[in-house]
């Protein structure tokens, strides 16, 4: 607890505890929390700068089967770390499909996939 010193009528220094109002205490706590949050955010950004980049992507050729949808193909072949709607948009963009366009059985699509890292490949082949 903080203290305040002031001279008494006898000329001596008197030390008295400094009492804060509830509002001032809440403000101090809020500032400390904000400082901690900003520090954590900066640390998160600093760590993110040193993370390895995502593995490169490749494409595979897929023939559309009866009942296939862009959603199903994106789920089956796309990068599982990428948001599904983004995978569908990439499928449409790569294959010149209009938004919401229908697929035909036998149609060939180029599908972006993530290349597995060497360790992932070794684990998957066991």
TAWO-V529391 format. One line per field, one symbol per residue. ss: DSSP state (h for helix, s for strand, l for the rest). psi: psi as a letter, one per 20 degrees, with the letter a starting at -180 (. if undefined). burial: b if it has 9 or more other C-alpha atoms within 8 Angstrom, else e. A space follows every 10 residues. Layout:
ss=???
psi=???
burial=???
This chain:
ss=llssssslll llssssslll lhhhhhhhhh hhhhhhhhhh hhhhhhhhll llllllssss sssllllllh hhhhhhhlll lllhhhhhhh hhhhhlllll lllllllsss sssslllhhh hhhhll
psi=pqqqpqprhi iqpppqqppq rgggghgggg hggggggggg ghgghghhhj qqqqqqraqq pppprpiqrh ggghggiroi iqpghggghg ggghjkqqoj qqqqpiqpqp pprppqrggg ggghi.
burial=eeeeeebeee eeeeeeeeee eeeebeeeee eeeeeeeeee eeeeeeeeee eeeeeeeeee eebbeeebeb eebbbebbbe eeebeebbeb bbebeebeee eebebeeebb bbbbeeeeee beeeee
